[in-house]
């Protein structure tokens, strides 16, 4: 027998359930409810598997916890991860994976499980060492150009909220989630409607995946930056790489297949690829600021009188405002109970992002407020014009922050009034290594700041504290996605270099952890299929 059913628990009624129900929503807790709903007897061999859990808070006076469960008496089976079913073949060439963010990580994991013993090059350090470098930057402003929030084992997503939800539908999603759970991520990511891992747990997950790849014959070369490609008749022969702190000491690594999963901040690699004449193009992206409110305010707005209930997680939001400027303002990478983090990858820049740990228990909520920019905004037809556009804003933010790595900030009331703030109100900044009062309007194009101004007021109609005068804006968020696309064909190979697979967010084919991981899997599958033919 296998039957699916929806279960709904009103928040007030939820209190009458077992004490451990709030933190352990497992089959034992839900089995009796599922049997009652389906009008079947509860037998010893029955199991209740959670397929999805979500919160319905549309009516603040009637918030409910929603479950979609499967009641079964069949033996436990692995229903996902079936991409491991094909046998590996001896004698395969070893593919090279450049970059160990989500795309490179899942590509390398898949290839290693197929017995292909991939070689992984990562310009940054192992995740534990990288965490030390990031903390040093947060506390002192001393930046490592190759080990920071953007570069290093795990990619940029390691120092974020670890969000795993995506708008794309792909069967590989189950493979990714199973891989993360197998590496130590909480099992709830398999069924939560908005799963996340948190920065603190992501570090151990990333390290565990690395250990599995090593155990299956993979090789890691950390602190190695790709400096050039070698081709013949438009076919990849290999890559040149060098120590990240000594780029003149190059070595050649032969390769028949290279997955280029370099991330959206590998600007030196973009420039080298462009110089080689490999087809690439401009890509639209978004820029803006981070907004902070006390998490308590957001909880109250989203949950009403139920805010603070033990069964409710820190509240989040997702908003879009259509403005008279002809552009939309939208929230992105909203981090409940999190921090605004310093995310530059080179000296002379200030870049912001958001980060939460698993418990999401910090004082402030933050989100990016982004406005789309298109290729017409770049003022140049060169493929790298979007990179130049980003760099200009990041340098201006560095200047506005006092040229010390501090970020420019402004109370929302002062942003509306077009003046520099002189003091903080209720909301205190979470950004480290520090902030400097500034007028953010002076450093962004007017069509962007006008959209932010109007859009925040529209968003306030949905969340009534959104335009509170003490809300805090921190500049600037520029790396929402890659500003370029490395062109590939239906085989997922570069149209200019056969055997090279541009992959993930940096190549312009994904946005976020899950979609990047899925794209990495697609490229790895293609390499495996090509070799077993």
Kinemage of the C-alpha trace (Angstrom):
@kinemage 1
@onewidth
@group {chain A} dominant
@subgroup {mainchain}
@vectorlist {calphas} color= white
{ca unk a 1} P 0.000 0.000 0.000
{ca unk a 2} L 1.153 3.534 -0.778
{ca unk a 3} L -1.169 6.507 -0.312
{ca unk a 4} L -0.477 10.242 -0.220
{ca unk a 5} L -2.420 12.715 1.860
{ca unk a 6} L -2.321 16.382 2.893
{ca unk a 7} L -2.362 17.141 6.615
{ca unk a 8} L -3.063 20.582 8.025
{ca unk a 9} L -2.597 21.665 11.642
{ca unk a 10} L -3.849 25.027 12.886
{ca unk a 11} L -1.186 26.676 14.949
{ca unk a 12} L -3.265 26.754 18.110
{ca unk a 13} L -4.177 23.077 17.746
{ca unk a 14} L -0.492 22.351 17.138
{ca unk a 15} L 0.169 22.981 20.845
{ca unk a 16} L -1.747 19.840 21.780
{ca unk a 17} L 0.618 17.584 19.850
{ca unk a 18} L 3.569 15.786 21.511
{ca unk a 19} L 6.291 17.996 22.990
{ca unk a 20} L 8.892 16.890 20.439
{ca unk a 21} L 6.595 17.474 17.478
{ca unk a 22} L 7.829 21.019 16.890
{ca unk a 23} L 11.466 20.026 16.422
{ca unk a 24} L 11.022 16.436 15.207
{ca unk a 25} L 8.251 16.391 12.604
{ca unk a 26} L 8.900 12.773 11.677
{ca unk a 27} L 6.902 9.741 10.638
{ca unk a 28} L 6.194 8.728 14.238
{ca unk a 29} L 4.534 12.080 14.947
{ca unk a 30} L 2.469 12.114 11.766
{ca unk a 31} L 1.598 8.438 11.335
{ca unk a 32} L -1.529 8.452 13.497
{ca unk a 33} L -2.834 11.626 11.827
{ca unk a 34} L -2.262 10.184 8.350
{ca unk a 35} L -4.032 6.927 9.224
{ca unk a 36} L -6.969 8.870 10.663
{ca unk a 37} L -7.230 11.062 7.574
{ca unk a 38} L -7.122 8.073 5.206
{ca unk a 39} L -9.432 5.948 7.405
{ca unk a 40} L -6.998 3.047 7.593
{ca unk a 41} L -5.832 1.087 10.657
{ca unk a 42} L -2.383 1.884 12.035
{ca unk a 43} L -0.362 -1.311 11.573
{ca unk a 44} L 3.121 -2.120 12.938
{ca unk a 45} L 4.882 -2.052 9.546
{ca unk a 46} L 3.432 1.260 8.406
{ca unk a 47} L 5.603 4.326 7.781
{ca unk a 48} L 4.692 7.950 7.138
{ca unk a 49} L 7.203 9.713 4.872
{ca unk a 50} L 7.207 13.528 4.758
{ca unk a 51} L 7.245 14.708 1.145
{ca unk a 52} L 6.766 18.417 1.811
{ca unk a 53} L 6.284 20.787 4.733
{ca unk a 54} L 5.218 24.420 4.479
{ca unk a 55} L 3.573 27.192 6.460
{ca unk a 56} L 0.346 28.845 5.339
{ca unk a 57} L 0.390 32.329 6.868
{ca unk a 58} L -1.944 34.052 4.418
{ca unk a 59} L -4.458 34.599 7.221
{ca unk a 60} L -2.646 35.843 10.311
{ca unk a 61} L -5.553 34.728 12.525
{ca unk a 62} L -5.485 31.193 11.139
{ca unk a 63} L -1.867 30.172 10.468
{ca unk a 64} L -1.412 26.484 9.775
{ca unk a 65} L 1.387 23.972 9.247
{ca unk a 66} L 0.904 21.985 6.034
{ca unk a 67} L 2.288 18.509 5.360
{ca unk a 68} L 2.150 16.369 2.240
{ca unk a 69} L 2.945 12.839 3.375
{ca unk a 70} L 3.043 9.332 1.969
{ca unk a 71} L 1.617 6.486 4.062
{ca unk a 72} L 3.184 3.152 3.087
{ca unk a 73} L 3.799 -0.371 4.303
{ca unk a 74} L 6.322 -1.119 1.535
{ca unk a 75} L 10.025 -1.678 2.367
{ca unk a 76} L 12.230 1.411 2.437
{ca unk a 77} L 13.829 2.099 -0.946
{ca unk a 78} L 16.152 4.685 -2.366
{ca unk a 79} L 13.950 6.521 -4.837
{ca unk a 80} L 16.407 9.201 -5.965
{ca unk a 81} L 20.071 9.313 -6.835
{ca unk a 82} L 19.514 6.805 -9.653
{ca unk a 83} L 22.231 8.455 -11.710
{ca unk a 84} L 24.607 6.160 -9.840
{ca unk a 85} L 23.080 3.147 -11.560
{ca unk a 86} L 25.346 3.119 -14.632
{ca unk a 87} L 28.614 1.193 -14.219
{ca unk a 88} L 31.951 2.928 -14.382
{ca unk a 89} L 34.451 1.927 -17.071
{ca unk a 90} L 38.181 1.420 -16.681
{ca unk a 91} L 40.421 3.352 -19.006
{ca unk a 92} L 38.462 6.587 -19.021
{ca unk a 93} L 40.405 9.824 -19.307
{ca unk a 94} L 40.387 11.969 -16.199
{ca unk a 95} L 38.219 15.069 -16.651
{ca unk a 96} L 39.307 18.352 -15.088
{ca unk a 97} L 36.873 20.449 -13.065
{ca unk a 98} L 37.843 24.097 -12.616
{ca unk a 99} L 36.146 25.554 -9.544
{ca unk a 100} L 34.623 23.799 -6.531
{ca unk a 101} L 31.463 25.800 -6.015
{ca unk a 102} L 28.052 24.093 -6.301
{ca unk a 103} L 28.418 23.388 -10.048
{ca unk a 104} L 31.957 22.036 -9.832
{ca unk a 105} L 31.245 20.181 -6.596
{ca unk a 106} L 28.291 18.179 -7.919
{ca unk a 107} L 30.007 17.604 -11.265
{ca unk a 108} L 33.091 16.221 -9.520
{ca unk a 109} L 30.986 14.109 -7.159
{ca unk a 110} L 29.073 12.541 -10.048
{ca unk a 111} L 32.229 11.873 -12.060
{ca unk a 112} L 33.978 10.330 -9.063
{ca unk a 113} L 31.007 8.042 -8.432
{ca unk a 114} L 31.350 6.879 -12.023
{ca unk a 115} L 34.977 5.901 -11.461
{ca unk a 116} L 36.365 8.744 -13.586
{ca unk a 117} L 38.700 10.133 -10.878
{ca unk a 118} L 38.314 13.848 -11.707
{ca unk a 119} L 41.031 16.411 -11.077
{ca unk a 120} L 39.653 19.500 -9.338
{ca unk a 121} L 41.414 22.865 -9.433
{ca unk a 122} L 40.255 25.510 -6.959
{ca unk a 123} L 41.933 28.911 -6.722
{ca unk a 124} L 40.987 29.252 -3.052
{ca unk a 125} L 41.745 27.303 0.090
{ca unk a 126} L 39.993 24.419 1.811
{ca unk a 127} L 36.831 25.529 3.543
{ca unk a 128} L 38.207 25.576 7.118
{ca unk a 129} L 41.250 27.620 6.118
{ca unk a 130} L 39.045 29.825 3.972
{ca unk a 131} L 36.739 30.490 6.931
{ca unk a 132} L 39.731 31.847 8.844
{ca unk a 133} L 40.633 34.163 5.959
{ca unk a 134} L 37.045 35.413 5.730
{ca unk a 135} L 36.882 36.070 9.475
{ca unk a 136} L 40.160 37.986 9.265
{ca unk a 137} L 38.649 40.159 6.541
{ca unk a 138} L 35.475 40.738 8.564
{ca unk a 139} L 37.399 41.814 11.664
{ca unk a 140} L 40.374 43.681 10.200
{ca unk a 141} L 39.574 44.497 6.585
{ca unk a 142} L 42.617 42.507 5.373
{ca unk a 143} L 41.502 40.768 2.173
{ca unk a 144} L 42.987 37.706 0.526
{ca unk a 145} L 42.466 37.976 -3.227
{ca unk a 146} L 42.069 34.200 -3.621
{ca unk a 147} L 40.514 33.092 -0.319
{ca unk a 148} L 37.441 35.139 0.511
{ca unk a 149} L 33.648 35.117 0.364
{ca unk a 150} L 33.738 34.665 -3.425
{ca unk a 151} L 36.678 32.266 -3.863
{ca unk a 152} L 37.485 29.007 -2.125
{ca unk a 153} L 36.153 25.525 -1.499
{ca unk a 154} L 32.360 25.543 -1.692
{ca unk a 155} L 32.122 28.712 -3.774
{ca unk a 156} L 30.300 31.924 -2.929
{ca unk a 157} L 27.259 29.987 -1.681
{ca unk a 158} L 29.200 28.684 1.316
{ca unk a 159} L 29.048 32.139 2.923
{ca unk a 160} L 25.361 32.760 2.304
{ca unk a 161} L 22.152 31.349 3.692
{ca unk a 162} L 22.566 28.051 1.875
{ca unk a 163} L 19.187 28.339 0.173
{ca unk a 164} L 18.307 25.294 -1.914
{ca unk a 165} L 15.012 26.285 -3.478
{ca unk a 166} L 14.821 27.101 -7.155
{ca unk a 167} L 12.227 27.961 -9.749
{ca unk a 168} L 13.416 25.275 -12.152
{ca unk a 169} L 11.958 21.776 -12.241
{ca unk a 170} L 14.529 19.048 -12.796
{ca unk a 171} L 14.805 15.453 -11.604
{ca unk a 172} L 18.434 16.117 -10.631
{ca unk a 173} L 17.207 18.191 -7.700
{ca unk a 174} L 16.673 14.961 -5.723
{ca unk a 175} L 20.240 13.875 -6.470
{ca unk a 176} L 21.609 17.179 -5.158
{ca unk a 177} L 19.540 17.070 -1.974
{ca unk a 178} L 20.458 13.430 -1.310
{ca unk a 179} L 24.130 14.281 -1.787
{ca unk a 180} L 23.910 17.116 0.730
{ca unk a 181} L 22.025 15.007 3.285
{ca unk a 182} L 24.552 12.206 2.840
{ca unk a 183} L 27.281 14.729 3.574
{ca unk a 184} L 25.660 15.867 6.813
{ca unk a 185} L 22.970 18.395 5.863
{ca unk a 186} L 19.721 18.157 7.883
{ca unk a 187} L 17.205 15.679 6.421
{ca unk a 188} L 14.503 18.329 6.483
{ca unk a 189} L 15.907 19.838 3.292
{ca unk a 190} L 14.319 16.870 1.503
{ca unk a 191} L 10.803 18.102 2.256
{ca unk a 192} L 10.789 21.743 3.403
{ca unk a 193} L 9.205 24.052 0.848
{ca unk a 194} L 12.057 26.556 1.354
{ca unk a 195} L 15.035 24.402 2.393
{ca unk a 196} L 18.270 25.944 3.588
{ca unk a 197} L 21.398 24.606 5.252
{ca unk a 198} L 23.014 27.694 6.772
{ca unk a 199} L 26.601 28.872 6.485
{ca unk a 200} L 27.742 27.054 9.623
{ca unk a 201} L 26.517 23.639 8.414
{ca unk a 202} L 27.481 24.174 4.788
{ca unk a 203} L 31.154 24.140 5.746
{ca unk a 204} L 30.991 20.591 7.078
{ca unk a 205} L 28.863 19.455 4.120
{ca unk a 206} L 31.392 20.812 1.627
{ca unk a 207} L 34.307 19.160 3.418
{ca unk a 208} L 32.443 15.831 3.565
{ca unk a 209} L 31.757 15.881 -0.186
{ca unk a 210} L 35.449 16.563 -0.792
{ca unk a 211} L 36.366 13.534 1.312
{ca unk a 212} L 34.028 11.297 -0.676
{ca unk a 213} L 35.568 12.464 -3.949
{ca unk a 214} L 39.048 11.799 -2.582
{ca unk a 215} L 38.014 8.325 -1.428
{ca unk a 216} L 36.880 7.530 -4.973
{ca unk a 217} L 40.178 8.522 -6.569
{ca unk a 218} L 39.630 12.220 -7.212
{ca unk a 219} L 42.509 14.683 -6.926
{ca unk a 220} L 42.315 18.212 -5.513
{ca unk a 221} L 44.689 21.047 -6.340
{ca unk a 222} L 43.852 23.891 -3.985
{ca unk a 223} L 45.251 27.409 -4.265
{ca unk a 224} L 45.742 26.908 -8.017
{ca unk a 225} L 44.438 29.474 -10.504
{ca unk a 226} L 43.861 28.704 -14.175
{ca unk a 227} L 45.958 31.130 -16.196
{ca unk a 228} L 45.457 29.912 -19.770
{ca unk a 229} L 43.942 27.259 -22.033
{ca unk a 230} L 45.772 25.202 -24.627
{ca unk a 231} L 43.847 24.214 -27.761
{ca unk a 232} L 44.542 22.831 -31.214
{ca unk a 233} L 42.066 23.110 -34.075
{ca unk a 234} L 39.495 24.392 -31.573
{ca unk a 235} L 39.819 21.296 -29.375
{ca unk a 236} L 40.948 21.472 -25.740
{ca unk a 237} L 44.379 20.001 -25.024
{ca unk a 238} L 44.748 21.128 -21.437
{ca unk a 239} L 45.121 24.088 -19.119
{ca unk a 240} L 47.902 26.126 -17.572
{ca unk a 241} L 47.608 26.768 -13.867
{ca unk a 242} L 49.751 28.403 -11.216
{ca unk a 243} L 49.849 28.942 -7.450
{ca unk a 244} L 47.236 31.578 -6.619
{ca unk a 245} L 49.874 33.710 -4.891
{ca unk a 246} L 52.459 33.311 -7.694
{ca unk a 247} L 50.766 33.343 -11.093
{ca unk a 248} L 54.084 33.372 -13.004
{ca unk a 249} L 54.984 29.833 -11.921
{ca unk a 250} L 52.770 27.987 -14.416
{ca unk a 251} L 52.310 24.262 -14.966
{ca unk a 252} L 50.550 22.437 -17.793
{ca unk a 253} L 47.797 19.912 -17.079
{ca unk a 254} L 46.652 17.864 -20.105
{ca unk a 255} L 42.920 17.276 -20.390
{ca unk a 256} L 40.436 16.063 -22.987
{ca unk a 257} L 37.427 17.401 -21.052
{ca unk a 258} L 37.333 20.502 -18.861
{ca unk a 259} L 34.290 21.629 -16.876
{ca unk a 260} L 34.712 25.367 -16.417
{ca unk a 261} L 32.747 26.104 -13.228
{ca unk a 262} L 34.546 29.305 -12.325
{ca unk a 263} L 31.862 31.361 -10.567
{ca unk a 264} L 30.564 34.840 -11.330
{ca unk a 265} L 33.534 36.698 -9.823
{ca unk a 266} L 36.397 35.102 -11.800
{ca unk a 267} L 36.987 38.266 -13.788
{ca unk a 268} L 40.596 37.460 -14.622
{ca unk a 269} L 39.445 34.196 -16.236
{ca unk a 270} L 36.681 36.011 -18.123
{ca unk a 271} L 39.263 38.393 -19.516
{ca unk a 272} L 41.620 35.607 -20.559
{ca unk a 273} L 38.824 33.666 -22.266
{ca unk a 274} L 37.772 36.821 -24.078
{ca unk a 275} L 41.358 37.499 -25.195
{ca unk a 276} L 41.554 33.972 -26.631
{ca unk a 277} L 38.541 34.694 -28.817
{ca unk a 278} L 36.313 32.095 -27.173
{ca unk a 279} L 32.704 33.134 -27.893
{ca unk a 280} L 31.070 34.987 -25.021
{ca unk a 281} L 28.487 37.730 -24.710
{ca unk a 282} L 27.129 40.349 -22.354
{ca unk a 283} L 24.382 39.252 -19.980
{ca unk a 284} L 21.853 41.285 -18.037
{ca unk a 285} L 22.032 41.132 -14.241
{ca unk a 286} L 20.890 43.268 -11.293
{ca unk a 287} L 22.399 45.738 -8.846
{ca unk a 288} L 21.176 47.455 -5.709
{ca unk a 289} L 21.553 47.611 -1.947
{ca unk a 290} L 20.947 45.498 1.153
{ca unk a 291} L 18.085 46.513 3.455
{ca unk a 292} L 18.005 45.573 7.161
{ca unk a 293} L 15.127 45.444 9.639
{ca unk a 294} L 14.913 43.810 13.072
{ca unk a 295} L 13.805 40.211 12.549
{ca unk a 296} L 11.180 40.775 15.238
{ca unk a 297} L 9.479 43.336 12.975
{ca unk a 298} L 9.312 40.907 10.060
{ca unk a 299} L 7.992 38.114 12.286
{ca unk a 300} L 5.214 40.380 13.544
{ca unk a 301} L 4.261 41.530 10.053
{ca unk a 302} L 4.191 38.005 8.617
{ca unk a 303} L 2.734 36.052 11.544
{ca unk a 304} L 0.661 38.627 13.424
{ca unk a 305} L -0.121 37.656 17.018
{ca unk a 306} L 1.412 34.213 16.424
{ca unk a 307} L 4.914 35.726 16.071
{ca unk a 308} L 7.325 33.950 18.388
{ca unk a 309} L 5.388 30.660 18.365
{ca unk a 310} L 7.778 27.737 18.852
{ca unk a 311} L 6.562 26.056 15.673
{ca unk a 312} L 7.221 29.020 13.399
{ca unk a 313} L 10.647 29.672 11.879
{ca unk a 314} L 12.002 33.223 11.537
{ca unk a 315} L 9.768 34.816 8.911
{ca unk a 316} L 10.957 35.645 5.427
{ca unk a 317} L 9.480 37.512 2.478
{ca unk a 318} L 9.693 37.754 -1.291
{ca unk a 319} L 8.529 41.011 -2.852
{ca unk a 320} L 8.363 42.633 -6.277
{ca unk a 321} L 7.395 46.232 -7.032
{ca unk a 322} L 6.494 47.484 -10.518
{ca unk a 323} L 7.476 51.157 -10.647
{ca unk a 324} L 6.844 54.144 -12.899
{ca unk a 325} L 10.519 54.165 -13.931
{ca unk a 326} L 9.829 51.198 -16.194
{ca unk a 327} L 11.986 48.947 -14.012
{ca unk a 328} L 11.070 46.570 -11.228
{ca unk a 329} L 12.494 46.436 -7.719
{ca unk a 330} L 12.655 42.945 -6.228
{ca unk a 331} L 14.003 41.297 -3.104
{ca unk a 332} L 16.699 38.670 -3.532
{ca unk a 333} L 18.513 36.263 -1.221
{ca unk a 334} L 16.453 37.283 1.794
{ca unk a 335} L 18.260 36.187 4.978
{ca unk a 336} L 16.096 35.870 8.114
{ca unk a 337} L 18.084 36.323 11.300
{ca unk a 338} L 21.268 36.980 9.347
{ca unk a 339} L 24.047 39.400 8.530
{ca unk a 340} L 25.090 41.682 5.696
{ca unk a 341} L 28.552 40.435 4.739
{ca unk a 342} L 31.597 41.872 2.998
{ca unk a 343} L 31.962 40.039 -0.322
{ca unk a 344} L 34.736 41.744 -2.268
{ca unk a 345} L 37.319 39.619 -4.062
{ca unk a 346} L 39.911 42.293 -4.893
{ca unk a 347} L 41.421 45.297 -3.168
{ca unk a 348} L 39.692 48.611 -3.736
{ca unk a 349} L 36.182 47.131 -3.836
{ca unk a 350} L 33.202 46.992 -1.516
{ca unk a 351} L 30.577 44.370 -2.308
{ca unk a 352} L 27.721 43.198 -0.098
{ca unk a 353} L 25.832 39.932 0.232
{ca unk a 354} L 23.628 38.265 2.836
{ca unk a 355} L 24.396 35.348 5.158
{ca unk a 356} L 22.501 33.311 7.759
{ca unk a 357} L 23.489 30.422 9.938
{ca unk a 358} L 21.245 27.383 10.284
{ca unk a 359} L 19.266 28.681 13.282
{ca unk a 360} L 18.739 32.103 11.688
{ca unk a 361} L 18.788 33.602 15.169
{ca unk a 362} L 20.659 36.887 14.636
{ca unk a 363} L 18.913 40.170 15.479
{ca unk a 364} L 18.383 41.528 11.966
{ca unk a 365} L 16.705 40.324 8.802
{ca unk a 366} L 18.266 41.477 5.545
{ca unk a 367} L 17.592 41.217 1.848
{ca unk a 368} L 19.013 42.538 -1.376
{ca unk a 369} L 16.883 45.156 -3.103
{ca unk a 370} L 17.757 44.767 -6.760
{ca unk a 371} L 17.020 46.548 -10.001
{ca unk a 372} L 17.654 44.868 -13.326
{ca unk a 373} L 20.276 46.343 -15.644
{ca unk a 374} L 20.448 45.316 -19.278
{ca unk a 375} L 23.117 45.498 -21.917
{ca unk a 376} L 21.954 48.973 -23.018
{ca unk a 377} L 22.964 50.277 -19.573
{ca unk a 378} L 26.595 49.213 -20.027
{ca unk a 379} L 27.387 51.863 -22.638
{ca unk a 380} L 29.590 49.521 -24.664
{ca unk a 381} L 29.148 46.501 -26.915
{ca unk a 382} L 32.231 44.682 -25.624
{ca unk a 383} L 31.467 41.300 -24.052
{ca unk a 384} L 33.043 42.435 -20.765
{ca unk a 385} L 31.187 45.750 -20.510
{ca unk a 386} L 29.008 44.366 -17.703
{ca unk a 387} L 32.117 43.491 -15.702
{ca unk a 388} L 33.347 47.076 -16.104
{ca unk a 389} L 29.917 48.350 -15.020
{ca unk a 390} L 30.111 46.244 -11.834
{ca unk a 391} L 33.666 47.308 -11.062
{ca unk a 392} L 32.807 50.994 -11.334
{ca unk a 393} L 30.063 50.673 -8.705
{ca unk a 394} L 32.265 48.546 -6.409
{ca unk a 395} L 35.112 51.074 -6.548
{ca unk a 396} L 32.708 53.910 -5.816
{ca unk a 397} L 31.401 51.987 -2.794
{ca unk a 398} L 34.986 51.571 -1.583
{ca unk a 399} L 35.509 55.326 -1.885
{ca unk a 400} L 32.182 56.111 -0.204
{ca unk a 401} L 33.148 53.843 2.699
{ca unk a 402} L 36.331 55.801 3.335
{ca unk a 403} L 38.678 53.577 1.280
{ca unk a 404} L 39.144 51.204 4.230
{ca unk a 405} L 36.828 48.325 3.325
{ca unk a 406} L 33.979 49.815 5.332
{ca unk a 407} L 30.624 49.898 3.549
{ca unk a 408} L 28.526 53.019 2.874
{ca unk a 409} L 25.224 53.037 4.810
{ca unk a 410} L 22.189 55.285 5.034
{ca unk a 411} L 19.002 55.359 7.069
{ca unk a 412} L 16.018 54.992 4.788
{ca unk a 413} L 14.543 58.314 5.872
{ca unk a 414} L 17.770 60.007 4.796
{ca unk a 415} L 17.875 58.093 1.518
{ca unk a 416} L 14.384 59.397 0.762
{ca unk a 417} L 15.516 62.933 1.685
{ca unk a 418} L 18.745 62.663 -0.373
{ca unk a 419} L 21.050 63.456 2.555
{ca unk a 420} L 23.846 61.793 4.510
{ca unk a 421} L 22.781 60.132 7.766
{ca unk a 422} L 24.342 61.334 10.994
{ca unk a 423} L 23.185 58.628 13.417
{ca unk a 424} L 21.509 55.237 13.573
{ca unk a 425} L 17.973 54.711 14.789
{ca unk a 426} L 16.439 51.431 15.911
{ca unk a 427} L 18.284 49.361 13.302
{ca unk a 428} L 22.002 48.812 13.854
{ca unk a 429} L 24.224 47.566 11.008
{ca unk a 430} L 25.450 43.978 10.943
{ca unk a 431} L 28.125 44.534 8.257
{ca unk a 432} L 31.729 43.922 9.191
{ca unk a 433} L 34.465 45.260 9.082
{ca unk a 434} L 32.358 48.390 9.619
{ca unk a 435} L 30.267 51.080 7.965
{ca unk a 436} L 30.482 54.742 7.011
{ca unk a 437} L 27.585 57.165 6.628
{ca unk a 438} L 27.144 58.192 3.034
{ca unk a 439} L 24.526 59.289 0.501
{ca unk a 440} L 24.032 56.171 -1.603
{ca unk a 441} L 22.263 58.142 -4.333
{ca unk a 442} L 25.573 59.694 -5.358
{ca unk a 443} L 27.089 56.350 -6.379
{ca unk a 444} L 24.361 54.610 -8.388
{ca unk a 445} L 22.667 55.661 -11.646
{ca unk a 446} L 19.516 57.732 -11.050
{ca unk a 447} L 17.279 55.188 -12.791
{ca unk a 448} L 18.334 52.632 -10.170
{ca unk a 449} L 17.989 54.876 -7.095
{ca unk a 450} L 14.631 56.218 -8.306
{ca unk a 451} L 13.388 52.650 -8.720
{ca unk a 452} L 14.603 51.743 -5.213
{ca unk a 453} L 12.905 54.844 -3.753
{ca unk a 454} L 9.524 54.170 -5.339
{ca unk a 455} L 9.733 50.396 -5.011
{ca unk a 456} L 10.299 50.448 -1.248
{ca unk a 457} L 7.153 52.509 -0.792
{ca unk a 458} L 5.185 49.998 -2.854
{ca unk a 459} L 6.633 47.091 -0.860
{ca unk a 460} L 5.527 48.832 2.320
{ca unk a 461} L 1.936 48.175 1.259
{ca unk a 462} L 2.626 44.446 1.764
{ca unk a 463} L 4.924 44.619 4.795
{ca unk a 464} L 3.995 47.702 6.779
{ca unk a 465} L 7.406 48.232 8.409
{ca unk a 466} L 9.355 48.021 5.171
{ca unk a 467} L 9.703 51.786 4.737
{ca unk a 468} L 10.275 52.511 8.427
{ca unk a 469} L 12.554 55.567 8.681
{ca unk a 470} L 15.167 53.588 10.643
{ca unk a 471} L 15.441 50.805 8.055
{ca unk a 472} L 19.055 50.608 7.003
{ca unk a 473} L 20.490 50.502 3.480
{ca unk a 474} L 24.022 49.196 2.866
{ca unk a 475} L 25.780 49.540 -0.497
{ca unk a 476} L 26.233 47.880 -2.851
{ca unk a 477} L 25.048 44.512 -4.121
{ca unk a 478} L 26.474 44.006 -7.618
{ca unk a 479} L 27.037 40.257 -8.028
{ca unk a 480} L 23.514 38.942 -8.230
{ca unk a 481} L 24.541 36.869 -11.253
{ca unk a 482} L 27.241 36.702 -13.887
{ca unk a 483} L 27.619 39.703 -16.224
{ca unk a 484} L 28.694 37.407 -19.079
{ca unk a 485} L 27.639 34.206 -20.797
{ca unk a 486} L 30.242 31.845 -22.273
{ca unk a 487} L 28.360 30.526 -25.272
{ca unk a 488} L 27.781 26.778 -25.509
{ca unk a 489} L 25.719 24.578 -27.820
{ca unk a 490} L 23.260 21.739 -27.263
{ca unk a 491} L 26.133 19.408 -26.350
{ca unk a 492} L 26.901 21.833 -23.465
{ca unk a 493} L 30.360 22.455 -24.953
{ca unk a 494} L 31.791 25.852 -25.824
{ca unk a 495} L 31.034 26.774 -29.418
{ca unk a 496} L 34.677 27.777 -29.760
{ca unk a 497} L 36.483 24.959 -27.909
{ca unk a 498} L 35.342 21.349 -28.086
{ca unk a 499} L 35.864 19.490 -24.851
{ca unk a 500} L 35.326 22.604 -22.703
{ca unk a 501} L 32.032 22.763 -20.803
{ca unk a 502} L 31.200 26.267 -19.499
{ca unk a 503} L 29.100 25.563 -16.449
{ca unk a 504} L 27.072 27.073 -13.642
{ca unk a 505} L 26.547 30.631 -12.523
{ca unk a 506} L 29.839 32.089 -13.702
{ca unk a 507} L 29.298 30.865 -17.254
{ca unk a 508} L 25.847 32.426 -17.262
{ca unk a 509} L 23.699 29.287 -17.021
{ca unk a 510} L 22.474 29.282 -13.420
{ca unk a 511} L 21.626 31.483 -10.462
{ca unk a 512} L 21.931 30.073 -6.948
{ca unk a 513} L 23.165 26.888 -5.313
{ca unk a 514} L 20.559 24.455 -6.628
{ca unk a 515} L 20.448 25.578 -10.263
{ca unk a 516} L 24.258 25.703 -10.360
{ca unk a 517} L 24.548 22.208 -8.915
{ca unk a 518} L 22.034 20.893 -11.449
{ca unk a 519} L 23.946 22.488 -14.323
{ca unk a 520} L 27.144 20.890 -13.035
{ca unk a 521} L 25.437 17.506 -13.045
{ca unk a 522} L 24.209 18.017 -16.612
{ca unk a 523} L 27.746 18.713 -17.838
{ca unk a 524} L 29.185 15.768 -15.907
{ca unk a 525} L 26.540 13.428 -17.314
{ca unk a 526} L 27.399 14.537 -20.839
{ca unk a 527} L 31.095 13.821 -20.324
{ca unk a 528} L 30.334 10.381 -18.904
{ca unk a 529} L 27.944 9.536 -21.736
{ca unk a 530} L 30.515 10.604 -24.323
{ca unk a 531} L 33.160 8.338 -22.819
{ca unk a 532} L 31.036 5.196 -22.574
{ca unk a 533} L 29.862 5.367 -26.196
